[in-house]
Amino acid sequence: MANEISIGNKLMVAFLRVMVFVLIVILISIPVLILLDFIGVLEAIGLSS
């Protein structure tokens, strides 16, 4: 029974997976938004002043 994973470990792994996913989304969105701002798409849809 030494290889059983406790509820706490499962929650920690799930939380870390969510945080890694959020971090990857943020890191991908930054250059995409910079590119869209450079092209002028954000001003066209009203997100930039």
C-alpha positions in Angstrom: 0.0 0.0 0.0 3.0 2.3 -0.1 2.4 3.3 -3.7 -1.1 4.7 -3.1 -1.4 8.4 -3.8 -3.2 10.4 -1.2 -6.0 12.9 -1.8 -3.6 15.8 -0.9 -1.1 14.7 -3.5 -3.8 14.3 -6.2 -5.1 17.8 -5.4 -1.6 19.3 -5.5 -0.9 17.6 -8.9 -4.2 18.8 -10.3 -3.6 22.4 -9.1 -0.1 22.4 -10.5 -1.4 21.1 -13.9 -3.9 23.9 -14.0 -1.3 26.5 -13.1 1.1 25.3 -15.8 -1.7 25.4 -18.3 -2.6 29.0 -17.3 1.1 30.0 -17.5 1.4 28.5 -21.0 -1.7 30.4 -22.1 -0.4 33.6 -20.8 3.0 33.2 -22.3 1.5 32.3 -25.7 -1.0 35.2 -25.6 1.6 37.9 -24.9 3.4 37.8 -28.3 0.1 37.2 -30.1 -1.4 40.3 -28.5 1.8 42.3 -29.3 1.6 41.2 -32.9 -2.1 42.0 -33.2 -1.4 45.5 -31.7 1.4 46.0 -34.1 -0.8 45.1 -37.0 -3.6 47.2 -35.7 -6.3 44.6 -35.1 -6.9 45.6 -31.4 -7.7 49.2 -32.4 -10.1 48.0 -35.0 -12.1 46.0 -32.5 -11.9 48.7 -29.8 -9.6 47.1 -27.3 -6.8 49.6 -27.6 -6.9 53.4 -27.1 
